[in-house]
């Protein structure tokens, strides 16, 4: 009874942390949430079949496919609120809480040592970068939840569940074909341990993916979007050949240690235990370790994979530690933990939690200041720019804010630069040359090539362009603050 009360308290505390984290700032976390809630509103207004003219110089303008379709469907009810951006925050809070509970459901299946479960639930919140990522109003938490349930179904050899999850994943995110890689790796581990290769899992996944792709309302454009975002973007990320978001770049050692301390602690514990463990862990444990290890290896090239790896690593470690306890012949009631050990573990979690809290507060403060600036810019655009304009934005990711905040005008490209680069590499390169001040006459390029009369440039990376704007009388600065400026071409 006392255990159930303790476990319930931890789950309740987790939900409270999720709510407090989400509403610790008045703005949305990240840039993408502004776009996603607006796209849900577009879906409600126009249905699933429309050309996305808001990204005027990209493949979306003529061959649009909503790569996050099911996520936007789930967001539609939140667009009925008077403030859709508050609706985005509310949806993010709800989906993150559901993900946390889903993590607990999967965790308890593989953590046979009940006394460990509360500590792994606390570990869920001991990483500030992970907490910031799952607090954002984007479909990452749904993808993470689907991945957890998919691996669980792989371990338990549930082909019908695999088919359904693969189909849902294909309608939710462009990365869905990677499920086949997970299935092949899991069955490879099973074959090495048990001399069994479950082909039903492979076929169920493949057929589920095919069904999801064929059922997508934007078929066949969704195949093109997968090729661009699911194939070309990872290639460019490895070759550093295209300007990508910060999440595609690796993190440094210090940021990794401070941001994900439990991964390092868990890996060291795993190594020490494996050196003193005679028996191999169970097949299910090895599958979790292999798949979480796959994401961990990918994280050396792109830090976004650390977010994907984190909940998988926690489940894998819980399963491994449970195996180690079982191999020692300990039952659930055999030996209570000494008070000193319990106190030590609690102290470690207090320190890790405090570190995560401080880091999260700093990140949240930065998000608030940065996003309040963009909200002000978007409102100024909506109030003072004529409808139907094509607005220049020096940073390609600015469009996520502006489409959400000022949908009466169009922009160049959104979500990823690959959509403009593939559509017209020459125009994309000219666009980047203008943004970074590498053209001799940005006024002529903007006016004659892109038919632009208005634009925005932030001051963090685009100081050369801003200098050109200030020195050219044909430009007029309409509004400015410490972060950027809105300008007009006379």
N, C-alpha and C positions, 0 to 999 in steps of 0.2 A: 504493500500500500504506500509506504513512504517513497519507494522508487517511482511509482506512478505519479505521485504528487511532485517529486523532484523533476521528472521528465516533463510533465505538463507545465511546470514553471519555466523550464528552459525553452520549450516551444513558445510559450506566451511571451517570454522575454525577447525571443527572436523576432516575433511579429512586431513587438513594440519598437525594436531597433530599426526594423525596415520602415515603419511609419515615421519615426523620428528622423531617419536619414533622408527620406524623400522630402519631408516638409521642413528640413533644416534651412532651406533657401526658398525664396518665393518663385524662382525661375525653374524651368525644366533643366535637368542635368544633360549636358551635351548639346550638340547641334541637331542631330537626326530626329529627335522627338518633335521638333517644330514641323518638320516635313511630314513625318509619319501621321500625325494627327490631322494634318491638312489633306493628305492623300486619302485617309479614311473618310474625310468630309467630301472629297471629290467622288469617292466610290458611292457614297450615299446620294450625291447629287446627280451623277452621270451614269452610274452603273459601272460594270467592269470594262466596258469597251469604249475607250476614248484615246485620242492621241495626246501625249503629254507635252503640249506646246510650251509649257513653262521652262523646259530645258531646250530652248530653241535651236541651239547649235550642237545637237547630240542625236544619237540614234533613237532616243525616246520620242522625238517629235513626229516620227513616222512609223517606227516599229516598236512601240511601247509594249512592255510586259511588266506587270507588277510583280517583282521578285519576292515581295513580302505580302502576297495577296491575302492569305488566311489571317495573318496578323492584323492587316487593315480591316478585315471583316470583323474581327474581335473588337477593334477600336470603334467601330461605327456607333454603338450605343453611347459612347462617351462624347460623341460629337453633338448630341442633343443638349448638352449642358450649355448655358449661356456663354461660358468661357471655355472654349475647346482646349486651351492650353492647360487650364486647371484640370480638365478632363484627362489630358495626357498624363499629368502627374498622378492622378487618382488611379488610372489604368496601370501605370508602372508599379505603383504601390501594391495593387491587387495581384498582378501577375508575379511580382517578386515574392510575395507571401505564399502564393500557390506553389511556386518553384521550391521555396524553402520546405514546405510540407511534403512536396514530392521527393525532395532529397532525403527527408527523414524516412519516408516509406521505403525507399530503395536501401538506405543505410541499414535499417533494422533487419532486412532480409539477409545481409551479408555480415553483419556484426553480431555473431552469436554470443559474445560477451556483453550482456546488457549494460554492465556498469560503464562500458566504454562509450555507449551511444551519446549520453549527454555531453561528453567532452568533444566529440566530433561535431555535434550540433553547435557548440560554442566556437569550434575551430572555423566554422562556416563564416564567422564574422571577424576573424583575426587577420584579414587582409584588406587594407584600405583600397587598393586598386580594384580588387574584385568587387568590393561593396559599391564603389562608384560605378563600375561597369553594369552591375545588375540593377542599379537605381535609375539608370537612363531609360527614357521612354523609347525603347527600341525592342525588336523581337529577340534579342540575345537570350533573355531568360527562358523564352519558349523553346528556342533551339537547344539550350542547355538541358532543359527538362526532357525534351524529346530524346536527346542523346542518352541521358541516364536511363530512361525507360527502354530505349532500344537495346542498349547493352545488357540490361537485365533480361530482356526477352531473348537475346542471343544466348546468354548463359543457360537459360532454362529451356531453350529449344522450342520456342513458341512461334511457329510459322505464321499463324493467322494474325497474331499480335504484331509480328515483324512487318507483314504486308500492310496492315493498317497504319502503323507508325511511319513506314516509308512513304506511303501515299500522302499522309498529313504533312510530313516533313517537306515533300516535294512541292506542296502548295504553300508552304510557309517560308522557305528560304532557299536561296540559290545553291547552297552547299550540299544539298541532299544527296547527289550521287556519291559523295564520299562515304555514305553508309555501306556501300559495297566493299570499300577498302576495309572498313571496320569488321564486316562480316568475314571477309577472307582471312584477316589477321586472327580473329577469334577462333575460327575453325582450324586454322593452322596450329594454334596453341592446343586445341582439343585433340588434334590428330597426333601431335608429338607426345601427349600425355596418355591418351586413351586409344590411340589407333582408330579413331572414328572421325570422319569428316561429314558433317551434316549438310548435305547439299540442299536440303529443303530451306534452310536459312538463307542460302545464297539466292535461290530462285524466288522465295517469298519477298526478299528485299528488292530484287530486280523487277519483279512484276508490280510491286507496290510503287516503286519509283516511276515505272512506265505509266501506271494508272494515274499517278499524280500529275505527271507532265501532260498526259492526254486530256485530263479533266480540267486543266488550268484554263480559265476563260480567255487568256491571251495566247493560247496555242495558235501557231507554232513559234511566235516571237519569243516565247519563254526559252526555247532551245538556244536562240541567239544570245539572249541575256545570260544564260548559264555559261555559254562559251566565253563571253566577254568577261564576266565577273568571276566565274568559277574556275576558268582555265588560264586566261591571259593575265588576270591580276596577280595570281600567285607567281606566275613566271616573271612578270615585271618586278614583283617584290623581291624575288631572288636575284634578279639581275640589276636592280636599282635603276631601271631604264625609264621609269615614268614617275611623275610626281604623285605620291600616294599619301594617305593619311598617316598620322603619327603612330597609330596602332599597328601598322604594317612593319615598323622598324623594331629591331631587338632592343631590349632594355639592358642597362649596364648592371654589373655585379652588385653594386651598392643598392641600386633601386630594387633589384630582385630580392636581396637578403632582407631589406627593410620592408618591402611590400608583400613578400610571401615567405615569412620566416618559417612557417610550419612545413612548407615543402622541403626546405633544407633540413629542418629537424627530423622530419619524417624519413627522408632519404638516409640520413645518418643512422637513425634507429633501425631502418630496414637492413642496412649493410651489416650493422653489428649483430642483429638477430640472425641474419642469414649465415654468418660465420659460425654461430653456435647452435645452428639448427640442423639436425640430422636428416629430417624428412622434408621433402618438397612441399610447398603450399598446394592447396587444392587447385584443380583446374579452373574453377570459377575465379579464384584469387589471381591466378596467372593471367587470365583474360583481362581482368580489370587492370592489373599492373601493366600489361602489354599496351592496352589502348590508352591509358593515361600516360604511359611512357612515350607513345607516339606523339601525343599533343605536346608533351614536355620537350621532345626533340625539335618539333616544329617551332617552339617558342624561342629557340636560339636564332631563328630568322625573323620572327614576328611576335611581338609581345602579346598580341591578341590571343594567341594560343594558350598563354598562361591562364587567361580567364576560363577558357574551355577546359583546360587541364585540371584546374583547382578542385572542383567537386568530384571529378573522377579519381583524382589522387587521394582525396579523403576517404572515399568508399574503398579504394584499393588498399589503403593502409589499415582501415578498420577490419577488412577481411583478412589481411595478412596477420595482424596482431591476434585476431581470433583464432586463426590456424595455429599460431605459436602457442597460445594458451591451451588449445585442445591437445596439441602434441605433448604437452607437459603432463597431461592427464588430470588437469584441474577441472572440476565441475563448477557450475555457477555458484554453488553454496560452499565450496570446499574451503577457501581461504579468504577471509575478508581482507581488504587492503589495510595495511598499517596506517595509523593516523598521520605519521610523519610523511609517508609517501603521498597520501591524499593532500596534505597541506602543501607539499612541494608542487604538486600538479596544479592545484588551485592558484598558487603564487605565480607559476609560469603563465597561466592563462590571464591572470590579472595584468601582468606586465605586457603580454602580447596584446591584450585588449586595449590597454592604455595607449600603446604605440599605434595601434590601428585607429583609435579614436582621434589622436592628435593629427595623424596623417590625413584622415578623412576630413577633419575640420579645415585643414589648409586647402585641400583639393576643392571642397565645397565652397569655400570663400572665393577661390579663383573662378569657379564656375559661375557664381552669383555675379561677380563684378563683370566678367566677360559677357555673360548672356544678357545682363541688364543693358549693356551697351548695344548689343544687337537688337534687343527689343525696342530700344529707343530709335535706332536707325530704321528698323522696319516700319514703325509707326510714322516716322517722318516721311518715308517714301510713300506710304499709303495716303498720307494727307496732302502731299505737295507734288507728287509725280502724276502726270496724266496716265490714265489707264491704257493698256496695250503697248507700252514702251518695252523695248529690249534693253535691260539694264546691265551694264558691265559690272563685274565683281572680280577684283584682282585675285582673291583666293577662291578656287573652285568650290570649296566647301561652304562658302558664305551663302550659296543658293539654298542650302537646307534651311537656314534661318529665314531668308527673304521670301521663299515660296510659301512658307508657313505663315509669315507675318504680313506679307503684301502680295497676295495671289492675283491682284489685278494687273500685274506686269509680268513680263517674261525675263528669263535669265539665260546664261550660256549653257551650263551643264550642271548636273547635280548627282549626288550619291557617290560618283566615282569618275575620275577624268577619262577612264578608258572609253566611256560612252561617247565622248567627243573625239578622242584620239582615233578610235576605230572609224568613226563617221567621216572625218576629214583630218588626216594628220597635219596637212599644211595649215589649215585654219587653227588647229590646236596649238601648233608651235608658234604661230603668230600671236595667238592669245597669250601664251606664256611670255613671249618676248615683250609684249606691251606691259604685262603685269610687273615684270621685273625691270622695266625701264631700259630695255635693250634695243628699242626702236628709236630712230632719229626723230620721227614725227608721229607720236601716239595719237594726236588729234586726227590726222588724215586716216590712219588705220582704223580707228574706232568709227569715224564718220562714214567713210567710203566703203569699207569692207564689211563691217558689222552693223551698220545703220544704227549706231548708238547715239543717244542724246544725253543720257544720264549714266552715272556710274558711282561706284563705291570702292575705296581702297583703305585697307587697314594699315596701321603704321608699323606693324611688327616686322614684316618682310619686304614691304613695297615702298621704301623710302625714296628710291630712285625715281619711280613713277610719280610719287607725290611731289618731288622736286621739279620734275618736268611740268606737272600741272601748275605749280605755283609760278613758274617762270614763263608760262605761255598765256598771253592775254585772251586767247580764244577759249580758255577754260575759266569757269567761275566756280568757286567753292561755295556751296549752298549751306552746308552745316559742317561743324567740326568739333571734335572733343579730343581727349588724350589718346584715344584708341584708333580713330580713323576719321575719314571725311567723305561726304557726299559731294559730287561735283556735277556740273552741267557743261555741255559743249555748246558754245554760242554760235 
